[in-house]
Amino acid sequence: MKRFVVIVGSLLMLGACASAPKGNDAEALRAYRADPLEPMNRQVFKFNMTVDTYVLDPVAKGYRFITPQIVRTGVNNFLNNLYEPVTFVNNLLQFEFEKSVQTTGRFLTNTFLGVAGVFDVATNVGVPSNKTSFSETLAVWGFPEGPYLVLPLLGPSNVRRTMGLGVETFTDPVYLAAENAGVENLVWIKDGVRIIAVKESSLDLYNSMKKDSVDFYTTMRSTFQQNQKKLLEPDVQEKPSYEFEFDTEE
């Protein structure tokens, strides 16, 4: 967690050095408002692309090659089940009490009947997934998304989502168990497996987007922002909102 805070804090401090364009260049001003941290983001994006090309992509392809689909599905199910306690907390914070009950049912069913979540028994018996995050909770309570932000290794984000990722550490059962047992490296192993699993599941779409993009950075930014809007807008419109000010313009 300390490492996460240091990394994100450093990025935001560097981004704070960015200044709005001078003069009356309307197009440049619109671009700045859409992505005020773009110079820093592009540098982080370049780093991520290098890591992806030489590490993540080969490892994900190797993982896909040597691992049967049924095993990869089991790994994804297991990781999703580990996240259910985080979903439960956020269901409560979003006042989605019915969903919190369903999430509890999913976790218990998949943990005990699905061999620690390797098999998604809950979905098969009609208990829906209500996966949500602290980023969505912050959105429900009116916290603005803030500027677009590219995180090292984690990729596209924004200030609100980044804050949510940090908060989630405190409700991550693996993190809590590892901290109590004095084996915090277990968290890095779990996160490493998750990154590879996510990368493998998105290999085809990601490589297709990369191949067809004139500016892959812009494509990834647009895709992320559209997905966030689609994910958050319906819920936010139905729930109470308490406004916080977050001015990104000078």
Beta strands, then each sheet from edge to edge (+ up, - down):
strand 1: 148-151
strand 2: 155-158
sheet 1: 1+ 2-
end
